[in-house]
Amino acid sequence: MTNRIHPTAVVGPGVDLGTGNVIGPYAVLLGPCRIGDDNWIGAHVVLGAPPEIRGFDHGAAWDGDLVGAGVSVGDRTTLREYTTVHSGSAHPTRIGSDCFVMNKVYVGHDGSVGDGVTMASNVTMGGHVTVGERANLGLGAIVHQRRVIGPGVMLGMGTVVTHDVPPFAKAFGNPVRVQGVNAVGMSRQGLPDDDAAQLAALYADGGRLPDDWSGTESLQPALSWWRTRARVR
């Protein structure tokens, strides 16, 4: 299947497109950039602008002057209008597969957004932020640079994330506070009710995940992911 690219869109040198992508009016895709298959990229989306780092080279990527580590987008992801994803400085800024990113979302340089993540309108992520798979970030949430949001997290709208949020937590506020467990999200992933109950008991005592908690077998992938990435537990 061919790509459908609006004639006003800019697809610069160094952009590697898969197949079946839709790229809307005035979208700007700058290399180095790898786009997978069957993505929907809306009007005025910008992928691959230089990282917002003082002193970083700001080249004319649309004219072949490529700088930075670029952007990577998986498959079947929707990027709504006016979303901006900046190029990485040390490694590509990554958006996974099957994500739904609503309008005016900003993903800073060197970030990583896992598969199946939902980000509502006006979510803002600083540089080097990591988001686990199937997390859901509410309208206007703001994530401080280098923070980690665990798999399956539900962030309330307007939340200000100043520290890491553990897997499957339900969290909101300014600053963010863990307020329980995303039991609905866990159920949708087929995780047992007992897993949600155990996490709820742990999070009731300060909203942190103890280092010595081994967890259940079904939670091992999320726990392993978290413990190799989180800085504040």
DAPE-V233090 format. One record per backbone hydrogen bond with DSSP energy under -1.0 kcal/mol. NH is the residue of the N-H (numbers start at 1). CO is the residue of the C=O. Records with the same first field share a line. If there is no record, write none. Layout:
BEGIN
NH = CO / CO
END
This chain:
BEGIN
4 = 21
6 = 23
9 = 6
10 = 27
12 = 29
15 = 12
16 = 33
18 = 35 / 36
22 = 39
23 = 4
24 = 41
27 = 24
28 = 45
29 = 10
30 = 47
33 = 14
34 = 71
35 = 16
36 = 73 / 74
38 = 19
40 = 77
41 = 22
42 = 79
44 = 25
45 = 42
46 = 83
47 = 28
48 = 85
53 = 51
56 = 53
61 = 59
63 = 60
64 = 61
65 = 60
66 = 64
69 = 88
71 = 32
72 = 93
73 = 34
74 = 95
76 = 37
78 = 99
79 = 40
80 = 101
82 = 43
83 = 80
84 = 105
85 = 46
86 = 107
87 = 49
88 = 70
93 = 70
94 = 111
95 = 72
96 = 113
98 = 75
100 = 117
101 = 78
102 = 119
104 = 81
106 = 123
107 = 84
108 = 125
111 = 108
112 = 129
113 = 94
114 = 131
116 = 97
117 = 114
118 = 135
119 = 100
120 = 137
122 = 103
123 = 120
124 = 141
125 = 106
126 = 143
128 = 109
130 = 147
131 = 112
132 = 149
134 = 115
135 = 132
136 = 153
137 = 118
138 = 155
140 = 121
141 = 138
142 = 159
143 = 124
144 = 161
146 = 127
147 = 144
149 = 130
150 = 165
152 = 133
153 = 150
154 = 169
155 = 136
156 = 171
158 = 139
159 = 156
160 = 173
161 = 142
165 = 148
168 = 151
169 = 166
170 = 180
171 = 154
172 = 177
176 = 160
177 = 172
179 = 170
182 = 168
183 = 181
186 = 182
187 = 183
188 = 184
189 = 185
190 = 187
191 = 186
196 = 192
197 = 193
198 = 194
199 = 195
200 = 196
201 = 197
202 = 198
203 = 199
204 = 200
205 = 202
207 = 203
209 = 233
213 = 210
220 = 217
223 = 219
224 = 220
225 = 221
226 = 222
227 = 223
228 = 224
229 = 226
230 = 226
END
